[in-house]
Amino acid sequence: MNHRRWRSGLRLVALMAALLAALGATGAWAQGAEGEVTLGMSAPFTGVAKELGLQLRNGLEVAFAVANEAGGVHGRRLRLLPYDDRADPARTLIAMNELKKKSVLAVIGSVSTSTAEIAVSFANEKRLLFFGALSGAGVLRNDPPDRHVFNFRPSCAEETAAIIRYLVDVRRIDVANIAVFAQDDSFGESGFDGVAKALRRYRSDAGRILRVGYKRNTAEVDEAVKAIKRAGGRVKAVVLVATYKPAARFIEKLRDAGADLIFASVSLVGPNELAEELSQLGPSYADGVIVTQVVPNPSAQASAIIKYREQLKRFAPGENPGFLSLEGWLVGRLFIEGLDRAGLAPTTDTVIDALESIHGLDLGIGVPLTFGPSEHQASHKIWGTVMDGKGAFSAIDLE
């Protein structure tokens, strides 16, 4: 026997064992089948908020399909493992535990603030990367940022601040004439807090803001509508911090009552879904409804948006372009960039370090995307849009 070759073989075995042990100790990349990197997703795919999860998932899967067709990331295919949490925090905790057992590299594209609070706590405790949630909550944006939490989108406070500036400075609505329609949970609370903070700039007392709402995962808006009616002429504009079904129901009932109000919503409503709900009722319901956006209009002619539409048509035939699937596509591409920079054998820590190395990344949307050790939110850009009677969106200047 060649003892030199035998000793060399032993060294190779020992080296491989050490490498595998190191990967296991630091949160190694997840492999389902050979050559796969598995990513988890906990989001609503059934229930009243299902379109939010479905559209975000569409965009992610298109981005991953494009990468896989090109050979994957360093030769490894990307696989998305989705769990339906129905926007229920209790189900989210179950989903996060299941995904952790599957050894996913990251949980990506979660939906809703109330579920994100559960998921973030779990991710921080278990050292699991939590990336690109559809939530503007402050709990995802601590200062300094949690090491394992990264966001693509601006915060809800940034969106509501943009809405208040537009209503007061551009539309000349008195601060006393602005009300808030918000979901009765942490999502609605974060939106209301953002409105209150923005109004303090105009020396307005947050305690005087008329706040109405509804219970999460319902469209029970009758009490909220009655409260707006009772306020009479005091209310001229309403900031919506809601999902699309209750938001559409709220607008419908007030339009039917003859209320001449400006409705302005944050993007978490599900813009295209809200537009579809309202336009089906008739042109008077959708016309003039304002929605802030965290991505460009999916019908824009920017190079990246054209590429998105082409890839959506190819890999998700029958799906219409939309703000949420575009956001999912951008979240997917941003994560792929970090994964690519992490090298041949990515771990949780090396992917985080790679993400923090992204500075001024140009994905073709007109806004450079940046992370860093003290910056885990890639974008701070807010776009303004308004619907016409058919539910089509056009740009408005928020300043």
NUVEXTI-539616 format. One record per residue: y, x, z of N, C-alpha, C in turn; residue number from 1. Coordinates in steps of 0.2 Angstrom, whole numbers, m for minus. Layout:
BEGIN
{{Y X Z} {Y X Z} {Y X Z} NUM}
...
# end
This chain:
BEGIN
{{m6 4 0} {0 0 0} {6 4 0} 1}
{{11 2 m4} {18 6 m4} {22 4 2} 2}
{{22 8 7} {25 7 14} {33 6 13} 3}
{{36 10 8} {43 9 7} {45 2 4} 4}
{{40 0 0} {41 m7 m3} {40 m12 2} 5}
{{35 m11 7} {34 m16 12} {40 m17 17} 6}
{{42 m11 19} {48 m11 23} {54 m14 20} 7}
{{55 m13 14} {61 m16 10} {60 m23 10} 8}
{{54 m26 9} {52 m33 9} {54 m36 16} 9}
{{52 m32 22} {54 m35 28} {61 m35 30} 10}
{{65 m30 27} {72 m30 28} {75 m36 24} 11}
{{72 m38 18} {75 m44 14} {74 m50 18} 12}
{{67 m51 21} {66 m57 25} {70 m58 31} 13}
{{71 m52 34} {76 m52 40} {83 m54 38} 14}
{{85 m51 33} {92 m53 30} {93 m60 29} 15}
{{88 m63 25} {88 m70 23} {88 m75 30} 16}
{{84 m73 35} {83 m77 41} {90 m77 44} 17}
{{93 m71 45} {99 m70 48} {105 m74 45} 18}
{{104 m74 38} {109 m78 34} {108 m86 35} 19}
{{102 m88 35} {101 m95 37} {103 m97 44} 20}
{{101 m93 48} {103 m94 55} {111 m95 56} 21}
{{114 m90 52} {122 m90 53} {124 m97 50} 22}
{{121 m99 44} {124 m105 41} {123 m111 46} 23}
{{117 m111 49} {115 m117 53} {120 m117 59} 24}
{{122 m111 62} {126 m111 68} {134 m112 66} 25}
{{136 m112 60} {143 m113 58} {144 m119 54} 26}
{{139 m123 53} {140 m130 49} {139 m128 42} 27}
{{133 m127 40} {132 m125 33} {133 m130 28} 28}
{{134 m128 22} {134 m133 16} {128 m137 16} 29}
{{128 m144 15} {122 m148 15} {119 m148 8} 30}
{{112 m147 8} {108 m148 2} {104 m153 3} 31}
{{104 m158 m2} {99 m164 m2} {93 m161 m6} 32}
{{93 m162 m13} {89 m158 m17} {91 m151 m18} 33}
{{87 m147 m21} {89 m140 m22} {95 m140 m26} 34}
{{100 m136 m24} {106 m135 m28} {111 m141 m27} 35}
{{111 m145 m22} {115 m150 m21} {120 m149 m15} 36}
{{126 m151 m15} {130 m151 m9} {132 m158 m8} 37}
{{130 m161 m2} {131 m168 0} {137 m169 4} 38}
{{141 m174 2} {147 m176 5} {146 m183 7} 39}
{{148 m185 13} {147 m192 16} {154 m196 15} 40}
{{153 m203 15} {158 m207 15} {157 m213 19} 41}
{{161 m215 23} {161 m221 27} {167 m225 26} 42}
{{166 m231 23} {171 m235 20} {168 m243 19} 43}
{{173 m247 18} {171 m254 17} {169 m255 10} 44}
{{163 m257 9} {160 m259 2} {158 m266 1} 45}
{{159 m270 7} {158 m277 7} {164 m280 12} 46}
{{165 m286 12} {170 m289 17} {177 m289 13} 47}
{{182 m291 17} {188 m293 15} {192 m287 12} 48}
{{190 m281 14} {194 m275 12} {189 m271 7} 49}
{{184 m274 4} {179 m270 1} {182 m266 m6} 50}
{{187 m269 m9} {190 m266 m15} {193 m259 m13} 51}
{{196 m259 m7} {199 m252 m5} {194 m247 m5} 52}
{{188 m248 m2} {182 m243 m2} {179 m242 m9} 53}
{{178 m248 m13} {175 m247 m19} {179 m243 m24} 54}
{{186 m244 m24} {190 m241 m29} {191 m233 m27} 55}
{{192 m232 m21} {192 m225 m19} {186 m221 m20} 56}
{{180 m225 m19} {174 m222 m21} {173 m220 m29} 57}
{{175 m225 m33} {175 m224 m40} {179 m218 m42} 58}
{{185 m217 m39} {188 m211 m41} {185 m204 m39} 59}
{{182 m204 m33} {179 m198 m30} {172 m197 m35} 60}
{{169 m202 m36} {163 m201 m40} {164 m199 m47} 61}
{{170 m201 m50} {172 m198 m57} {173 m191 m56} 62}
{{177 m189 m51} {179 m182 m51} {173 m178 m50} 63}
{{168 m180 m46} {162 m176 m45} {157 m176 m51} 64}
{{157 m182 m55} {153 m182 m61} {156 m177 m66} 65}
{{163 m176 m66} {166 m171 m71} {164 m164 m69} 66}
{{164 m163 m62} {162 m156 m60} {155 m155 m61} 67}
{{150 m160 m60} {143 m159 m61} {141 m158 m68} 68}
{{145 m161 m73} {144 m160 m80} {145 m153 m82} 69}
{{150 m150 m79} {152 m143 m80} {148 m138 m77} 70}
{{142 m140 m73} {138 m136 m70} {138 m136 m62} 71}
{{143 m140 m60} {144 m140 m52} {148 m135 m50} 72}
{{148 m134 m43} {153 m129 m40} {148 m123 m38} 73}
{{149 m118 m42} {145 m112 m41} {138 m114 m42} 74}
{{137 m118 m47} {130 m120 m49} {127 m125 m45} 75}
{{130 m128 m40} {128 m133 m36} {131 m140 m37} 76}
{{127 m145 m38} {129 m152 m40} {132 m155 m33} 77}
{{137 m159 m34} {140 m163 m29} {137 m170 m29} 78}
{{135 m172 m23} {132 m179 m22} {136 m182 m16} 79}
{{138 m189 m17} {141 m193 m12} {137 m198 m9} 80}
{{136 m197 m3} {132 m202 1} {136 m207 5} 81}
{{137 m213 2} {141 m218 5} {138 m223 10} 82}
{{141 m224 15} {139 m229 20} {144 m235 21} 83}
{{142 m241 21} {146 m247 21} {148 m248 29} 84}
{{154 m247 31} {156 m249 38} {160 m255 38} 85}
{{161 m259 33} {165 m265 33} {171 m265 36} 86}
{{174 m259 37} {181 m258 40} {180 m260 48} 87}
{{174 m259 50} {173 m261 57} {171 m254 61} 88}
{{176 m253 66} {175 m246 70} {168 m245 73} 89}
{{165 m250 75} {158 m249 78} {153 m247 73} 90}
{{154 m250 67} {149 m248 61} {151 m241 59} 91}
{{157 m239 59} {160 m232 57} {156 m227 62} 92}
{{156 m228 68} {153 m223 73} {145 m223 71} 93}
{{142 m228 69} {135 m228 67} {134 m224 61} 94}
{{139 m225 56} {139 m221 50} {140 m214 51} 95}
{{145 m212 55} {146 m205 56} {140 m201 59} 96}
{{137 m205 64} {131 m202 67} {125 m201 61} 97}
{{125 m206 57} {120 m205 52} {121 m199 47} 98}
{{128 m199 45} {130 m194 40} {129 m187 44} 99}
{{131 m186 50} {130 m180 54} {122 m178 53} 100}
{{118 m183 54} {111 m181 54} {108 m179 47} 101}
{{112 m181 42} {110 m179 35} {113 m172 34} 102}
{{117 m169 38} {120 m163 38} {125 m162 32} 103}
{{129 m168 31} {134 m167 26} {139 m162 27} 104}
{{141 m159 22} {147 m154 22} {153 m157 25} 105}
{{155 m163 23} {161 m166 25} {160 m173 24} 106}
{{165 m177 28} {165 m184 26} {172 m185 23} 107}
{{172 m188 17} {177 m189 13} {179 m196 11} 108}
{{186 m197 10} {188 m204 8} {186 m210 12} 109}
{{187 m209 19} {186 m215 23} {192 m220 22} 110}
{{191 m226 24} {196 m231 23} {198 m235 30} 111}
{{205 m235 31} {207 m239 37} {209 m235 43} 112}
{{214 m237 46} {216 m233 52} {212 m234 58} 113}
{{210 m240 59} {206 m242 65} {199 m238 65} 114}
{{196 m237 59} {190 m234 58} {191 m226 58} 115}
{{197 m224 55} {198 m217 55} {199 m214 62} 116}
{{202 m218 67} {202 m216 74} {196 m214 77} 117}
{{191 m218 75} {184 m217 78} {181 m211 74} 118}
{{182 m210 68} {179 m205 64} {182 m198 65} 119}
{{189 m198 66} {192 m192 68} {190 m189 75} 120}
{{189 m193 80} {187 m191 86} {180 m188 86} 121}
{{176 m192 82} {169 m189 81} {169 m182 77} 122}
{{173 m182 72} {173 m176 68} {176 m170 72} 123}
{{181 m171 76} {183 m166 80} {178 m163 85} 124}
{{174 m168 88} {169 m166 93} {164 m163 90} 125}
{{161 m165 84} {155 m162 81} {157 m157 76} 126}
{{163 m155 75} {166 m149 71} {163 m151 63} 127}
{{165 m157 62} {163 m160 55} {170 m161 51} 128}
{{170 m158 45} {176 m159 41} {177 m166 39} 129}
{{183 m168 40} {185 m175 38} {191 m175 34} 130}
{{190 m177 27} {195 m175 22} {197 m181 18} 131}
{{203 m182 17} {206 m187 12} {205 m194 14} 132}
{{206 m196 20} {205 m203 22} {211 m207 19} 133}
{{209 m213 18} {214 m218 15} {217 m221 22} 134}
{{222 m217 25} {225 m219 31} {231 m215 32} 135}
{{237 m219 34} {243 m215 36} {244 m214 43} 136}
{{239 m215 47} {240 m215 54} {242 m208 57} 137}
{{245 m208 62} {247 m202 66} {242 m198 69} 138}
{{236 m201 71} {231 m198 74} {227 m193 69} 139}
{{228 m194 63} {226 m189 58} {231 m184 56} 140}
{{236 m184 60} {242 m179 58} {245 m176 64} 141}
{{241 m174 69} {243 m170 75} {247 m164 73} 142}
{{251 m162 78} {255 m156 77} {254 m151 83} 143}
{{251 m146 82} {248 m143 76} {242 m147 74} 144}
{{240 m147 67} {235 m151 65} {228 m149 68} 145}
{{223 m155 68} {217 m153 70} {213 m149 65} 146}
{{210 m144 67} {207 m140 62} {202 m143 57} 147}
{{199 m148 59} {194 m151 55} {196 m157 51} 148}
{{203 m159 51} {205 m165 48} {211 m163 43} 149}
{{210 m165 36} {214 m164 31} {216 m171 27} 150}
{{222 m171 26} {225 m177 22} {227 m176 15} 151}
{{226 m180 11} {230 m179 4} {236 m183 4} 152}
{{236 m189 7} {242 m194 6} {247 m193 12} 153}
{{253 m195 10} {259 m195 15} {257 m200 21} 154}
{{260 m200 26} {259 m204 32} {262 m211 31} 155}
{{260 m216 35} {262 m223 35} {270 m223 37} 156}
{{271 m218 41} {278 m218 44} {283 m215 38} 157}
{{280 m211 34} {284 m209 28} {285 m214 23} 158}
{{280 m218 22} {281 m224 17} {286 m229 20} 159}
{{285 m231 27} {289 m236 29} {297 m234 30} 160}
{{298 m227 31} {304 m225 31} {307 m225 24} 161}
{{303 m224 19} {306 m225 12} {308 m232 11} 162}
{{304 m237 13} {305 m244 12} {312 m246 16} 163}
{{312 m244 22} {318 m246 26} {325 m243 22} 164}
{{324 m236 20} {330 m233 17} {332 m238 10} 165}
{{327 m240 7} {328 m243 1} {331 m250 2} 166}
{{328 m254 7} {331 m260 9} {338 m260 11} 167}
{{340 m255 16} {346 m255 19} {351 m252 14} 168}
{{350 m246 11} {355 m242 8} {355 m244 0} 169}
{{350 m247 m3} {350 m249 m10} {351 m256 m10} 170}
{{347 m260 m7} {347 m267 m7} {353 m270 m3} 171}
{{355 m266 2} {361 m268 7} {358 m274 11} 172}
{{352 m274 14} {350 m279 18} {352 m276 25} 173}
{{355 m281 29} {356 m279 36} {350 m278 40} 174}
{{350 m273 44} {344 m271 48} {342 m277 53} 175}
{{346 m281 55} {344 m287 59} {340 m292 55} 176}
{{340 m292 48} {337 m297 44} {330 m294 41} 177}
{{328 m289 44} {321 m286 42} {316 m288 47} 178}
{{310 m291 44} {305 m292 49} {299 m288 46} 179}
{{293 m288 50} {287 m284 49} {281 m289 49} 180}
{{277 m289 44} {271 m292 44} {265 m287 44} 181}
{{262 m287 50} {257 m281 51} {250 m283 54} 182}
{{245 m280 52} {238 m281 54} {238 m280 62} 183}
{{235 m284 65} {235 m283 73} {230 m278 75} 184}
{{231 m272 74} {227 m266 76} {231 m260 75} 185}
{{228 m254 76} {231 m248 76} {235 m246 69} 186}
{{232 m249 63} {235 m248 57} {242 m252 57} 187}
{{242 m258 59} {248 m262 59} {253 m259 64} 188}
{{250 m256 70} {254 m253 75} {258 m247 72} 189}
{{254 m243 68} {257 m237 65} {263 m238 60} 190}
{{261 m244 57} {267 m246 52} {273 m248 55} 191}
{{272 m253 61} {277 m255 64} {281 m250 68} 192}
{{278 m245 70} {281 m239 74} {285 m235 69} 193}
{{283 m235 62} {286 m231 57} {293 m235 55} 194}
{{292 m242 55} {298 m246 54} {303 m245 59} 195}
{{301 m245 66} {305 m245 71} {309 m238 71} 196}
{{305 m233 70} {308 m226 70} {313 m226 64} 197}
{{312 m228 59} {317 m228 53} {323 m232 55} 198}
{{322 m238 58} {328 m242 60} {332 m239 65} 199}
{{329 m235 69} {334 m231 74} {339 m227 71} 200}
{{338 m225 65} {343 m221 61} {349 m225 60} 201}
{{348 m232 60} {354 m236 59} {356 m239 66} 202}
{{354 m236 71} {356 m239 78} {353 m246 79} 203}
{{347 m247 77} {344 m254 78} {339 m253 84} 204}
{{339 m259 88} {335 m259 93} {328 m262 91} 205}
{{323 m258 92} {316 m260 90} {314 m266 93} 206}
{{316 m267 99} {314 m273 102} {317 m280 99} 207}
{{321 m279 95} {324 m285 91} {321 m287 85} 208}
{{316 m282 82} {313 m283 76} {308 m289 77} 209}
{{308 m294 72} {303 m299 72} {297 m296 69} 210}
{{292 m297 73} {285 m294 71} {280 m300 71} 211}
{{277 m301 65} {271 m306 65} {265 m303 62} 212}
{{259 m306 62} {254 m302 60} {247 m307 59} 213}
{{242 m304 59} {235 m307 58} {230 m303 61} 214}
{{224 m305 62} {218 m301 65} {215 m298 59} 215}
{{213 m291 61} {209 m287 56} {203 m291 53} 216}
{{202 m290 47} {196 m293 43} {196 m300 43} 217}
{{202 m303 43} {203 m310 42} {209 m311 37} 218}
{{210 m317 35} {217 m319 31} {220 m325 34} 219}
{{220 m325 41} {223 m330 45} {230 m329 46} 220}
{{234 m331 42} {241 m329 42} {246 m335 44} 221}
{{243 m341 45} {247 m347 47} {252 m346 52} 222}
{{250 m343 58} {255 m342 63} {261 m337 61} 223}
{{259 m332 57} {264 m328 55} {269 m331 50} 224}
{{266 m335 46} {271 m339 41} {275 m344 45} 225}
{{273 m347 50} {277 m352 54} {282 m348 58} 226}
{{281 m342 60} {286 m338 64} {292 m336 59} 227}
{{290 m334 53} {295 m333 48} {299 m339 47} 228}
{{296 m344 46} {300 m351 44} {305 m352 50} 229}
{{302 m352 56} {306 m353 62} {313 m349 62} 230}
{{312 m343 60} {318 m338 60} {323 m340 55} 231}
{{321 m344 50} {326 m347 46} {330 m341 42} 232}
{{336 m342 41} {340 m337 37} {341 m330 40} 233}
{{338 m329 46} {339 m323 49} {335 m318 45} 234}
{{329 m319 42} {325 m315 39} {326 m315 31} 235}
{{328 m309 29} {329 m308 22} {324 m304 18} 236}
{{321 m299 22} {316 m295 19} {310 m294 24} 237}
{{304 m293 22} {298 m292 26} {294 m286 23} 238}
{{293 m281 28} {289 m275 27} {282 m277 28} 239}
{{278 m276 23} {271 m278 24} {266 m272 26} 240}
{{263 m272 31} {258 m267 33} {251 m271 34} 241}
{{248 m272 28} {242 m276 28} {238 m274 22} 242}
{{232 m277 22} {227 m277 17} {229 m282 12} 243}
{{226 m282 6} {228 m286 0} {227 m294 1} 244}
{{221 m296 4} {220 m303 4} {225 m306 9} 245}
{{226 m304 15} {231 m307 20} {238 m307 17} 246}
{{239 m301 14} {246 m300 11} {248 m305 6} 247}
{{243 m306 2} {244 m311 m4} {244 m318 m1} 248}
{{240 m320 4} {240 m326 7} {247 m328 10} 249}
{{250 m322 14} {256 m323 17} {262 m324 12} 250}
{{262 m320 7} {267 m321 1} {266 m328 m2} 251}
{{260 m330 m3} {259 m336 m7} {262 m342 m2} 252}
{{261 m342 4} {263 m348 8} {270 m348 9} 253}
{{273 m342 9} {281 m342 10} {284 m343 3} 254}
{{281 m341 m2} {284 m343 m9} {284 m351 m9} 255}
{{278 m354 m8} {277 m361 m8} {282 m365 m4} 256}
{{284 m362 2} {289 m365 6} {296 m364 4} 257}
{{297 m360 m2} {303 m359 m4} {307 m354 m1} 258}
{{304 m349 3} {308 m344 6} {310 m339 1} 259}
{{316 m337 0} {319 m332 m4} {319 m325 m1} 260}
{{314 m322 m1} {313 m316 3} {311 m310 m1} 261}
{{313 m304 1} {311 m298 m2} {304 m295 1} 262}
{{299 m295 m2} {293 m292 1} {292 m285 m1} 263}
{{291 m280 4} {290 m273 2} {284 m271 6} 264}
{{279 m268 2} {272 m266 6} {271 m259 5} 265}
{{267 m256 10} {265 m249 10} {259 m249 5} 266}
{{257 m243 2} {252 m242 m3} {245 m244 0} 267}
{{244 m244 7} {237 m245 10} {235 m253 9} 268}
{{240 m257 6} {238 m264 5} {233 m264 m1} 269}
{{232 m259 m5} {228 m260 m11} {232 m263 m17} 270}
{{236 m259 m20} {242 m261 m24} {239 m266 m30} 271}
{{234 m263 m34} {231 m267 m39} {228 m273 m37} 272}
{{224 m273 m31} {221 m279 m29} {226 m284 m27} 273}
{{232 m282 m24} {237 m287 m22} {240 m290 m28} 274}
{{241 m286 m33} {244 m288 m39} {239 m293 m43} 275}
{{233 m292 m42} {228 m297 m45} {228 m303 m42} 276}
{{228 m303 m35} {228 m309 m31} {234 m313 m32} 277}
{{240 m310 m33} {246 m314 m34} {247 m316 m41} 278}
{{245 m312 m46} {247 m314 m53} {242 m320 m54} 279}
{{236 m321 m51} {232 m327 m52} {235 m333 m50} 280}
{{240 m333 m45} {243 m339 m43} {248 m341 m47} 281}
{{251 m337 m51} {257 m338 m56} {262 m333 m55} 282}
{{266 m333 m60} {271 m327 m61} {276 m327 m55} 283}
{{278 m333 m52} {283 m333 m47} {281 m329 m40} 284}
{{274 m328 m40} {271 m325 m34} {272 m318 m34} 285}
{{270 m315 m39} {270 m307 m40} {277 m304 m41} 286}
{{281 m308 m45} {287 m306 m47} {292 m303 m42} 287}
{{294 m297 m42} {298 m294 m37} {295 m291 m31} 288}
{{289 m291 m30} {285 m288 m24} {286 m280 m25} 289}
{{288 m277 m20} {289 m270 m20} {283 m267 m16} 290}
{{280 m261 m19} {275 m257 m16} {276 m250 m16} 291}
{{277 m247 m11} {277 m239 m11} {270 m236 m13} 292}
{{270 m231 m17} {264 m228 m19} {264 m220 m17} 293}
{{258 m218 m16} {257 m210 m15} {254 m207 m21} 294}
{{253 m210 m26} {251 m207 m32} {255 m210 m38} 295}
{{256 m206 m44} {260 m209 m49} {256 m216 m52} 296}
{{260 m219 m56} {257 m225 m59} {251 m223 m64} 297}
{{246 m227 m63} {240 m225 m67} {240 m226 m74} 298}
{{246 m229 m76} {247 m230 m84} {252 m225 m86} 299}
{{254 m220 m82} {259 m215 m84} {256 m211 m90} 300}
{{260 m207 m93} {258 m203 m99} {258 m195 m97} 301}
{{258 m194 m90} {258 m187 m88} {251 m185 m90} 302}
{{250 m178 m91} {244 m175 m93} {238 m177 m89} 303}
{{239 m176 m82} {234 m177 m77} {232 m185 m77} 304}
{{236 m189 m78} {235 m196 m78} {231 m198 m84} 305}
{{233 m195 m90} {229 m197 m96} {222 m194 m95} 306}
{{221 m188 m92} {214 m185 m91} {210 m190 m86} 307}
{{214 m192 m81} {210 m197 m76} {208 m203 m80} 308}
{{212 m206 m84} {210 m212 m88} {204 m211 m92} 309}
{{204 m205 m96} {199 m203 m100} {192 m203 m97} 310}
{{193 m199 m91} {187 m198 m87} {184 m204 m84} 311}
{{189 m209 m82} {186 m215 m79} {183 m219 m84} 312}
{{185 m219 m90} {182 m223 m95} {175 m221 m97} 313}
{{175 m214 m96} {168 m211 m98} {163 m212 m93} 314}
{{165 m210 m87} {160 m210 m81} {160 m217 m77} 315}
{{165 m221 m78} {165 m228 m74} {167 m233 m79} 316}
{{163 m234 m85} {165 m239 m90} {165 m246 m87} 317}
{{170 m249 m89} {172 m256 m87} {177 m256 m81} 318}
{{178 m250 m78} {183 m250 m72} {190 m249 m75} 319}
{{194 m253 m73} {201 m252 m75} {205 m247 m71} 320}
{{209 m243 m74} {213 m238 m70} {217 m242 m64} 321}
{{218 m238 m59} {221 m241 m53} {224 m236 m48} 322}
{{228 m238 m44} {231 m233 m39} {226 m230 m34} 323}
{{221 m234 m32} {217 m231 m27} {211 m227 m30} 324}
{{209 m229 m36} {204 m224 m39} {207 m218 m42} 325}
{{214 m218 m43} {217 m212 m45} {218 m208 m39} 326}
{{219 m211 m33} {220 m207 m27} {213 m204 m25} 327}
{{207 m208 m26} {201 m205 m25} {199 m199 m30} 328}
{{201 m200 m36} {200 m194 m41} {204 m188 m39} 329}
{{210 m189 m36} {214 m183 m34} {211 m180 m28} 330}
{{209 m184 m23} {206 m182 m17} {200 m178 m19} 331}
{{196 m180 m23} {190 m177 m26} {191 m170 m29} 332}
{{196 m170 m33} {198 m163 m37} {201 m158 m32} 333}
{{205 m161 m27} {208 m156 m22} {202 m153 m17} 334}
{{197 m157 m15} {192 m155 m12} {188 m150 m16} 335}
{{186 m151 m22} {183 m147 m26} {186 m140 m27} 336}
{{193 m140 m27} {197 m134 m27} {195 m130 m21} 337}
{{195 m133 m15} {194 m129 m9} {186 m127 m9} 338}
{{182 m131 m11} {175 m129 m11} {174 m123 m16} 339}
{{177 m123 m22} {176 m117 m26} {179 m111 m23} 340}
{{185 m111 m20} {187 m105 m16} {183 m103 m11} 341}
{{179 m107 m8} {175 m105 m2} {169 m101 m4} 342}
{{167 m100 m10} {162 m95 m13} {155 m98 m13} 343}
{{151 m94 m14} {144 m95 m15} {140 m99 m10} 344}
{{141 m98 m4} {138 m101 2} {143 m104 7} 345}
{{146 m109 5} {151 m112 9} {148 m115 16} 346}
{{152 m114 21} {151 m117 28} {157 m121 29} 347}
{{157 m125 35} {162 m129 37} {169 m124 38} 348}
{{168 m119 41} {173 m114 42} {176 m111 36} 349}
{{172 m109 32} {174 m106 25} {178 m111 21} 350}
{{175 m117 21} {179 m122 17} {186 m123 20} 351}
{{186 m124 26} {193 m125 30} {197 m119 28} 352}
{{195 m113 29} {199 m107 27} {201 m108 20} 353}
{{197 m110 15} {199 m110 8} {204 m115 7} 354}
{{203 m121 10} {208 m127 9} {215 m124 12} 355}
{{215 m121 17} {221 m118 20} {225 m113 16} 356}
{{221 m110 11} {224 m105 6} {227 m109 0} 357}
{{226 m115 m1} {229 m119 m6} {237 m120 m5} 358}
{{241 m117 m10} {248 m117 m9} {251 m119 m16} 359}
{{254 m124 m17} {258 m126 m23} {253 m127 m29} 360}
{{247 m130 m27} {242 m132 m32} {245 m137 m37} 361}
{{245 m136 m43} {247 m141 m48} {241 m144 m52} 362}
{{240 m151 m50} {235 m155 m53} {238 m159 m58} 363}
{{245 m158 m60} {247 m162 m66} {251 m168 m64} 364}
{{252 m170 m58} {255 m176 m56} {263 m175 m54} 365}
{{265 m169 m55} {272 m168 m54} {274 m166 m47} 366}
{{269 m165 m43} {270 m164 m36} {265 m158 m34} 367}
{{268 m152 m32} {263 m147 m30} {260 m149 m23} 368}
{{254 m147 m23} {250 m149 m17} {249 m143 m12} 369}
{{250 m143 m6} {250 m137 m2} {246 m139 5} 370}
{{242 m134 7} {239 m134 14} {241 m128 17} 371}
{{239 m127 23} {240 m121 27} {238 m122 34} 372}
{{238 m117 38} {235 m117 45} {240 m122 49} 373}
{{246 m123 47} {250 m128 51} {252 m134 47} 374}
{{249 m135 41} {250 m140 36} {243 m143 33} 375}
{{241 m149 36} {235 m152 33} {236 m158 30} 376}
{{242 m159 27} {244 m165 23} {246 m162 16} 377}
{{243 m163 11} {244 m160 4} {251 m162 1} 378}
{{252 m169 2} {258 m172 m2} {262 m176 3} 379}
{{269 m176 2} {274 m180 5} {278 m184 1} 380}
{{276 m185 m6} {279 m188 m11} {278 m196 m11} 381}
{{283 m200 m11} {283 m207 m11} {286 m209 m17} 382}
{{282 m213 m21} {285 m217 m27} {286 m224 m26} 383}
{{291 m227 m29} {293 m234 m28} {291 m238 m34} 384}
{{288 m244 m33} {286 m248 m39} {287 m255 m37} 385}
{{288 m259 m42} {289 m266 m42} {285 m270 m47} 386}
{{282 m276 m45} {278 m280 m49} {283 m285 m53} 387}
{{280 m286 m59} {283 m292 m63} {278 m298 m62} 388}
{{280 m303 m66} {276 m309 m65} {269 m309 m66} 389}
{{267 m304 m70} {260 m303 m72} {256 m298 m68} 390}
{{260 m295 m63} {257 m291 m59} {257 m283 m61} 391}
{{261 m282 m66} {261 m275 m69} {267 m272 m65} 392}
{{265 m265 m64} {270 m261 m60} {275 m257 m64} 393}
{{281 m257 m62} {286 m252 m65} {289 m249 m60} 394}
{{292 m243 m62} {295 m238 m57} {302 m241 m54} 395}
{{304 m240 m48} {310 m241 m45} {312 m235 m41} 396}
{{319 m233 m41} {321 m228 m37} {322 m230 m30} 397}
{{319 m227 m26} {320 m229 m19} {326 m226 m15} 398}
{{329 m221 m18} {335 m218 m15} {342 m222 m17} 399}
# end
